């Protein structure tokens, strides 16, 4: 990946088995009459009626994902953080049986879990992680990649917060995150223009590459030797079983992603960096199983 100038950057590349929203919108897929009526009441500003309808539906069908999502959204807006977190986690679990709703509501539920996590005290956070196992939720192929990446970010954040290196390593293994990467060198001094320039001469001399440190699903890139930055080439290696995968780069700056010598995929832009896009700052590329190499050209 080619990176623009920045004082520090973290790159996570996860291979997720193929399988963004801001404020929640009323789901458009078929739902139970009570769940649909609850969302209509919520859209009309009748929160009490909506809450009663969602609760009635959940008494009859505790695993109704649309009603769970609606109830959690009411808790979120009312400032009931603990209840909202449990509700969004329950929503994500229930979506395994409701894939039609997953694409719409799973990313919102996952993002809100991450948002609410730091509002809880240390004991409550630890209990939530133990109770819901975000990294296991992320393994659910019924969830869209946006939600799965956000759950991995939450699991990594929780492990890093308590300094659990073993948990970080386990998350990386479970998620298929890249843990082997090398800084090949500077492509050129121009942060944006040189992203599409040819690889630097150092690409032919692996002995001169600098290894990039990995922590869980995050790769931390050191500054260039002269401190001037520019466009840089990062080579990442990964090996996954046979199958079809999405390769996701979560990086806030502008870059390019090339897999196994394929055509580069743009990531962010000079005028609209990936960091301003709602949800994970990510680019997705396709990968078949087996050994693979990702070249990431990024502004640094």
HELIX and SHEET records of a PDB file:
HELIX    1   1 UNK A   33  UNK A   43  1                                  11    
HELIX    2   2 UNK A   47  UNK A   60  1                                  14    
HELIX    3   3 UNK A   65  UNK A   77  1                                  13    
HELIX    4   4 UNK A   81  UNK A   94  1                                  14    
HELIX    5   5 UNK A   95  UNK A   97  5                                   3    
HELIX    6   6 UNK A   99  UNK A  117  1                                  19    
HELIX    7   7 UNK A  122  UNK A  132  1                                  11    
HELIX    8   8 UNK A  134  UNK A  137  1                                   4    
HELIX    9   9 UNK A  145  UNK A  161  1                                  17    
HELIX   10  10 UNK A  165  UNK A  175  1                                  11    
HELIX   11  11 UNK A  193  UNK A  196  5                                   4    
HELIX   12  12 UNK A  201  UNK A  204  5                                   4    
HELIX   13  13 UNK A  206  UNK A  208  5                                   3    
HELIX   14  14 UNK A  274  UNK A  276  5                                   3    
SHEET    1   A 5 UNK A   2  UNK A   3  0                                        
SHEET    2   A 5 UNK A 231  UNK A 250 -1                                        
SHEET    3   A 5 UNK A   9  UNK A  17 -1                                        
SHEET    4   A 5 UNK A 218  UNK A 221 -1                                        
SHEET    5   A 5 UNK A 213  UNK A 215 -1                                        
SHEET    1   B 4 UNK A   2  UNK A   3  0                                        
SHEET    2   B 4 UNK A 231  UNK A 250 -1                                        
SHEET    3   B 4 UNK A 180  UNK A 188 -1                                        
SHEET    4   B 4 UNK A 210  UNK A 211 -1                                        
SHEET    1   C 5 UNK A   2  UNK A   3  0                                        
SHEET    2   C 5 UNK A 231  UNK A 250 -1                                        
SHEET    3   C 5 UNK A 282  UNK A 299 -1                                        
SHEET    4   C 5 UNK A 255  UNK A 259 -1                                        
SHEET    5   C 5 UNK A 265  UNK A 267 -1                                        
END                                                                             
